[in-house]
Amino acid sequence: MQKAAQSWFSGGPSNSSSFGDGLDKKQPSLLADWNAYAAAQNDADADPDLGFDIESAVRSTSDKVSGTFSVVSKGVRGLPGSFKSSTSNVPSGKSFMYFGVLLASGVFFVFLAFTMFLPVMVLVPQKFAICFTIGCSFIVASFFALRGPKEQLLHMFSKEVLFTNILLCRNQITLNDEFY
């Protein structure tokens, strides 16, 4: 087996009895065999028996899809929720930074309220109430920073988000009770 493999890689015949016998005959090497195989594969790829050209099929499909999307986008441009109007409201990097800082601060204060002041709420309920209220206010303020004050106020006073209005009223009542 080893002799046959050595003779094949060196270019000699695989059925010869000695290693040196095959060198006199000019047998193809591994590189020549590979080149012959690659040429045969290229001929098989160009074989007209397949019935269609893959490259032209992909190109025509791509043209059909892009044509369909252009027709759809022309019809959608005039709608109120179109792509152009929705991308104009994407927040900037600075808005995302403010959002992250305010949200993290709010989560910190809520965490502080529950871990430190909830167990001693019987003794000092004011500290729990103040930390929880400040945390909730920071969380709401983070969304103001993300969406913008006008957009957020319009959203908050719509009928669909009644809970947010209740939360803000509760926060205000809590702060009034604690400080007055």
C-alpha positions as a Markdown table, in Angstrom:
| # | Residue | x | y | z |
|---|---|---|---|---|
| 1 | Met | 0.0 | 0.0 | 0.0 |
| 2 | Gln | 2.8 | 2.4 | 0.9 |
| 3 | Lys | 4.7 | 1.5 | -2.3 |
| 4 | Ala | 1.6 | 2.2 | -4.4 |
| 5 | Ala | 1.0 | 5.6 | -2.7 |
| 6 | Gln | 4.7 | 6.6 | -3.1 |
| 7 | Ser | 4.6 | 5.7 | -6.8 |
| 8 | Trp | 1.4 | 7.5 | -7.3 |
| 9 | Phe | 2.7 | 10.8 | -5.7 |
| 10 | Ser | 6.0 | 10.5 | -7.5 |
| 11 | Gly | 4.3 | 10.0 | -10.9 |
| 12 | Gly | 5.1 | 6.3 | -11.3 |
| 13 | Pro | 2.7 | 3.5 | -12.1 |
| 14 | Ser | 0.8 | 1.9 | -9.3 |
| 15 | Asn | 1.1 | -1.7 | -10.6 |
| 16 | Ser | 4.8 | -1.9 | -11.2 |
| 17 | Ser | 6.9 | -4.3 | -9.1 |
| 18 | Ser | 9.7 | -1.9 | -8.2 |
| 19 | Phe | 9.8 | 1.8 | -7.4 |
| 20 | Gly | 12.4 | 2.7 | -10.1 |
| 21 | Asp | 10.6 | 0.9 | -13.0 |
| 22 | Gly | 7.9 | 3.5 | -13.4 |
| 23 | Leu | 10.3 | 6.5 | -13.7 |
| 24 | Asp | 11.4 | 5.5 | -17.2 |
| 25 | Lys | 7.9 | 5.7 | -18.5 |
| 26 | Lys | 6.6 | 9.2 | -18.5 |
| 27 | Gln | 3.4 | 8.9 | -16.3 |
| 28 | Pro | 1.4 | 11.9 | -15.3 |
| 29 | Ser | 2.1 | 13.4 | -11.9 |
| 30 | Leu | -0.4 | 14.5 | -9.2 |
| 31 | Leu | -0.4 | 18.0 | -10.6 |
| 32 | Ala | -1.1 | 16.8 | -14.1 |
| 33 | Asp | -3.9 | 14.6 | -12.8 |
| 34 | Trp | -5.4 | 17.5 | -11.0 |
| 35 | Asn | -5.2 | 19.8 | -14.0 |
| 36 | Ala | -6.9 | 17.1 | -16.1 |
| 37 | Tyr | -9.7 | 16.8 | -13.5 |
| 38 | Ala | -10.2 | 20.6 | -13.3 |
| 39 | Ala | -10.4 | 20.8 | -17.1 |
| 40 | Ala | -12.9 | 18.0 | -17.2 |
| 41 | Gln | -15.0 | 19.8 | -14.5 |
| 42 | Asn | -14.9 | 23.1 | -16.5 |
| 43 | Asp | -16.1 | 21.2 | -19.6 |
| 44 | Ala | -18.9 | 19.6 | -17.5 |
| 45 | Asp | -20.0 | 23.0 | -16.2 |
| 46 | Ala | -20.2 | 24.4 | -19.7 |
| 47 | Asp | -22.2 | 21.4 | -20.8 |
| 48 | Pro | -25.3 | 22.6 | -22.7 |
| 49 | Asp | -27.3 | 19.5 | -21.4 |
| 50 | Leu | -28.4 | 21.4 | -18.3 |
| 51 | Gly | -31.0 | 23.2 | -20.3 |
| 52 | Phe | -30.6 | 26.7 | -18.8 |
| 53 | Asp | -27.9 | 29.1 | -17.9 |
| 54 | Ile | -27.7 | 29.7 | -14.1 |
| 55 | Glu | -26.1 | 33.1 | -14.4 |
| 56 | Ser | -28.8 | 34.5 | -16.7 |
| 57 | Ala | -31.5 | 33.0 | -14.5 |
| 58 | Val | -30.1 | 34.7 | -11.4 |
| 59 | Arg | -29.8 | 38.0 | -13.3 |
| 60 | Ser | -33.4 | 37.8 | -14.6 |
| 61 | Thr | -34.7 | 36.9 | -11.1 |
| 62 | Ser | -32.8 | 39.8 | -9.6 |
| 63 | Asp | -34.3 | 42.2 | -12.2 |
| 64 | Lys | -37.8 | 41.0 | -11.5 |
| 65 | Val | -37.4 | 41.3 | -7.7 |
| 66 | Ser | -35.9 | 44.8 | -8.0 |
| 67 | Gly | -38.6 | 45.8 | -10.4 |
| 68 | Thr | -41.3 | 44.6 | -8.0 |
| 69 | Phe | -39.8 | 46.5 | -5.1 |
| 70 | Ser | -39.6 | 49.7 | -7.2 |
| 71 | Val | -43.3 | 49.4 | -8.1 |
| 72 | Val | -44.2 | 48.8 | -4.4 |
| 73 | Ser | -42.1 | 51.7 | -3.2 |
| 74 | Lys | -43.6 | 54.0 | -5.7 |
| 75 | Gly | -47.1 | 53.1 | -4.4 |
| 76 | Val | -46.0 | 53.4 | -0.7 |
| 77 | Arg | -44.3 | 56.8 | -0.9 |
| 78 | Gly | -47.5 | 58.8 | -0.4 |
| 79 | Leu | -48.7 | 56.9 | 2.7 |
| 80 | Pro | -48.4 | 58.6 | 6.0 |
| 81 | Gly | -46.2 | 55.9 | 7.6 |
| 82 | Ser | -43.8 | 55.5 | 4.7 |
| 83 | Phe | -40.1 | 54.6 | 5.1 |
| 84 | Lys | -38.9 | 58.1 | 4.6 |
| 85 | Ser | -41.0 | 59.6 | 7.3 |
| 86 | Ser | -40.1 | 56.8 | 9.8 |
| 87 | Thr | -36.4 | 57.2 | 9.3 |
| 88 | Ser | -36.5 | 60.9 | 9.9 |
| 89 | Asn | -37.5 | 60.1 | 13.5 |
| 90 | Val | -34.5 | 57.9 | 14.3 |
| 91 | Pro | -32.8 | 59.3 | 17.5 |
| 92 | Ser | -29.2 | 60.5 | 17.3 |
| 93 | Gly | -26.3 | 59.0 | 19.2 |
| 94 | Lys | -26.5 | 61.7 | 21.8 |
| 95 | Ser | -30.2 | 60.9 | 22.4 |
| 96 | Phe | -29.2 | 57.2 | 22.9 |
| 97 | Met | -26.5 | 58.2 | 25.4 |
| 98 | Tyr | -28.9 | 60.4 | 27.4 |
| 99 | Phe | -31.4 | 57.5 | 27.3 |
| 100 | Gly | -28.9 | 55.0 | 28.6 |
| 101 | Val | -27.7 | 57.3 | 31.4 |
| 102 | Leu | -31.2 | 58.2 | 32.6 |
| 103 | Leu | -32.4 | 54.7 | 32.3 |
| 104 | Ala | -29.4 | 53.3 | 34.3 |
| 105 | Ser | -29.9 | 56.0 | 36.9 |
| 106 | Gly | -33.6 | 55.1 | 37.2 |
| 107 | Val | -32.9 | 51.4 | 37.5 |
| 108 | Phe | -30.2 | 52.2 | 40.2 |
| 109 | Phe | -32.7 | 54.2 | 42.3 |
| 110 | Val | -35.4 | 51.6 | 42.0 |
| 111 | Phe | -32.9 | 48.9 | 42.9 |
| 112 | Leu | -31.7 | 51.0 | 45.9 |
| 113 | Ala | -35.3 | 51.5 | 47.0 |
| 114 | Phe | -36.1 | 47.8 | 47.0 |
| 115 | Thr | -32.8 | 46.5 | 48.4 |
| 116 | Met | -32.0 | 49.0 | 51.1 |
| 117 | Phe | -35.2 | 50.8 | 52.1 |
| 118 | Leu | -37.9 | 48.2 | 51.6 |
| 119 | Pro | -36.7 | 46.1 | 54.6 |
| 120 | Val | -36.8 | 49.2 | 56.9 |
| 121 | Met | -39.9 | 50.7 | 55.4 |
| 122 | Val | -41.7 | 50.5 | 58.8 |
| 123 | Leu | -39.0 | 52.8 | 60.3 |
| 124 | Val | -38.3 | 55.2 | 57.5 |
| 125 | Pro | -40.9 | 55.0 | 54.7 |
| 126 | Gln | -39.9 | 58.4 | 53.3 |
| 127 | Lys | -36.5 | 57.0 | 52.0 |
| 128 | Phe | -38.2 | 54.2 | 50.1 |
| 129 | Ala | -40.8 | 56.5 | 48.7 |
| 130 | Ile | -38.3 | 59.1 | 47.6 |
| 131 | Cys | -35.9 | 56.6 | 46.0 |
| 132 | Phe | -38.7 | 54.8 | 44.2 |
| 133 | Thr | -40.2 | 58.0 | 42.9 |
| 134 | Ile | -36.9 | 59.4 | 41.7 |
| 135 | Gly | -36.1 | 56.1 | 40.0 |
| 136 | Cys | -39.5 | 56.0 | 38.2 |
| 137 | Ser | -39.0 | 59.7 | 37.2 |
| 138 | Phe | -35.6 | 58.9 | 35.7 |
| 139 | Ile | -37.0 | 56.0 | 33.8 |
| 140 | Val | -39.8 | 58.2 | 32.3 |
| 141 | Ala | -37.3 | 61.0 | 31.6 |
| 142 | Ser | -35.1 | 58.5 | 29.7 |
| 143 | Phe | -37.9 | 58.0 | 27.2 |
| 144 | Phe | -38.3 | 61.8 | 26.9 |
| 145 | Ala | -34.7 | 61.9 | 26.0 |
| 146 | Leu | -35.1 | 59.2 | 23.4 |
| 147 | Arg | -38.2 | 60.3 | 21.6 |
| 148 | Gly | -38.1 | 64.0 | 22.3 |
| 149 | Pro | -40.3 | 66.0 | 24.6 |
| 150 | Lys | -43.1 | 66.9 | 22.2 |
| 151 | Glu | -43.4 | 63.3 | 20.7 |
| 152 | Gln | -43.3 | 61.8 | 24.2 |
| 153 | Leu | -45.9 | 64.1 | 25.6 |
| 154 | Leu | -48.2 | 63.5 | 22.7 |
| 155 | His | -47.8 | 59.8 | 23.2 |
| 156 | Met | -48.3 | 59.9 | 26.9 |
| 157 | Phe | -51.5 | 61.8 | 26.8 |
| 158 | Ser | -53.1 | 59.5 | 24.2 |
| 159 | Lys | -55.9 | 57.2 | 25.3 |
| 160 | Glu | -53.8 | 54.1 | 24.8 |
| 161 | Val | -51.3 | 54.8 | 27.5 |
| 162 | Leu | -53.5 | 55.7 | 30.5 |
| 163 | Phe | -51.3 | 53.8 | 32.9 |
| 164 | Thr | -48.4 | 56.2 | 32.3 |
| 165 | Asn | -50.6 | 59.1 | 33.3 |
| 166 | Ile | -51.6 | 57.3 | 36.4 |
| 167 | Leu | -47.9 | 56.7 | 37.2 |
| 168 | Leu | -47.0 | 60.3 | 36.8 |
| 169 | Cys | -49.9 | 61.4 | 39.0 |
| 170 | Arg | -48.9 | 58.9 | 41.6 |
| 171 | Asn | -45.3 | 60.2 | 41.5 |
| 172 | Gln | -46.4 | 63.7 | 42.0 |
| 173 | Ile | -48.7 | 62.8 | 44.9 |
| 174 | Thr | -45.9 | 60.9 | 46.5 |
| 175 | Leu | -43.5 | 63.8 | 46.3 |
| 176 | Asn | -46.1 | 66.2 | 47.6 |
| 177 | Asp | -46.8 | 63.9 | 50.6 |
| 178 | Glu | -43.1 | 63.6 | 51.4 |
| 179 | Phe | -42.1 | 67.2 | 51.2 |
| 180 | Tyr | -45.2 | 69.0 | 52.4 |
